[in-house]
Every structure is written in C-alpha cells, then in structure tokens.
Amino acid sequence: MTNYSKIQAMAKKLPENPDFEKSLKELESLVDKMEQGDLSLEDSLSHFERGVQLSRACQQALKSAEQKVAILTNKDGQENTTPFDSESA
C-alpha cells in the first residue's frame, strides 16, 4: 500500500467527533513531514488533503467548545462572564 493509499484511507475514516488532541498531533506530524521536502508530489497532495480535513475538524471542535462555554456562562438570559486574568491562573 502506497503512502497515498494510506492517506486516502485515513481521510475516509475521519470520525464525526474526532479527538481534538489526536487530530492536532496528526496535523503537526503531517506538517513536519511536508516541511522536510522528501515527499513526492502525490504524497504531498495527499498529506495536504488530510491536513485540511484535520484542520477543519479541529476548528469545529474549538467552535463547539466555545459554544459550550458560552452556554455554561449564560445565566438567566444574560452572560455571566468575567475577564480572564492570566496572572491569577
């Protein structure tokens, strides 16, 4: 099985709710491989395609988390938020 076939198989197996950390780690790995410049054009395109899918999945996971936080901080129809102070964290 060629690298291209492996990447295509992985792309088809992307779960609906992928684990954010695993997706991000895989995305970082793909970027590292592509930056080395040792891949063929076909493999580079496959890695890029998979990277786009992972990037979208990560963006969706972050958006979902952001929406959950907004819901949790919404009390009686009004946002109950406080500014984040990195020095007290």
C-alpha positions as CSV (number, residue, x, y, z in Angstrom):
1,M,0.0,0.0,0.0
2,T,1.5,3.3,-1.0
3,N,1.6,6.4,1.2
4,Y,-1.0,7.9,-1.0
5,S,-3.4,5.0,-0.4
6,K,-2.7,5.1,3.3
7,I,-3.6,8.8,3.5
8,Q,-6.7,8.3,1.4
9,A,-7.8,5.5,3.8
10,M,-7.2,7.7,6.8
11,A,-9.1,10.6,5.3
12,K,-12.2,8.4,4.7
13,K,-12.0,7.1,8.3
14,L,-12.2,10.6,10.0
15,P,-14.7,10.2,12.8
16,E,-17.6,12.6,13.2
17,N,-16.3,13.8,16.5
18,P,-12.5,13.3,16.4
19,D,-10.4,13.7,19.4
20,F,-9.0,17.2,19.2
21,E,-5.6,16.4,20.7
22,K,-5.1,13.4,18.4
23,S,-6.2,15.4,15.4
24,L,-3.9,18.2,16.2
25,K,-1.0,15.8,16.8
26,E,-1.6,14.1,13.5
27,L,-1.8,17.5,11.8
28,E,1.5,18.6,13.3
29,S,3.1,15.3,12.1
30,L,1.9,15.8,8.6
31,V,3.2,19.4,8.5
32,D,6.6,18.2,9.8
33,K,6.8,15.5,7.0
34,M,5.8,18.0,4.4
35,E,8.3,20.6,5.6
36,Q,11.2,18.1,5.2
37,G,10.6,18.2,1.5
38,D,11.2,14.5,0.9
39,L,7.7,13.6,-0.2
40,S,6.7,13.1,-3.8
41,L,4.1,15.5,-5.3
42,E,1.4,12.8,-5.0
43,D,2.2,12.2,-1.3
44,S,2.5,15.9,-0.6
45,L,-1.0,16.4,-2.1
46,S,-2.4,13.6,0.0
47,H,-0.8,14.9,3.2
48,F,-2.2,18.4,2.3
49,E,-5.7,17.0,1.8
50,R,-5.6,15.1,5.1
51,G,-4.2,18.2,6.8
52,V,-7.1,20.3,5.5
53,Q,-9.6,17.7,6.9
54,L,-7.9,17.7,10.2
55,S,-7.7,21.4,10.4
56,R,-11.4,21.7,9.7
57,A,-12.1,19.0,12.4
58,C,-10.0,20.9,14.9
59,Q,-11.7,24.2,14.1
60,Q,-15.1,22.6,14.5
61,A,-14.1,21.1,17.9
62,L,-12.9,24.5,19.0
63,K,-16.1,26.2,17.8
64,S,-18.2,23.5,19.7
65,A,-16.2,24.0,22.9
66,E,-16.6,27.8,22.5
67,Q,-20.4,27.4,22.2
68,K,-20.5,25.1,25.2
69,V,-18.6,27.7,27.3
70,A,-21.0,30.4,26.1
71,I,-24.0,28.3,27.1
72,L,-22.4,27.5,30.5
73,T,-21.7,31.1,31.2
74,N,-25.1,32.3,30.2
75,K,-27.3,32.6,33.3
76,D,-30.9,33.9,33.2
77,G,-30.5,35.0,29.6
78,Q,-27.5,37.2,30.4
79,E,-23.9,36.4,30.0
80,N,-22.2,35.9,33.3
81,T,-18.6,36.3,32.2
82,T,-15.5,37.7,33.9
83,P,-12.3,38.7,32.1
84,F,-9.5,36.1,32.1
85,D,-6.6,37.2,34.2
86,S,-3.5,35.1,33.3
87,E,-1.6,36.2,36.4
88,S,-4.2,34.7,38.8
89,A,-4.4,31.4,36.8
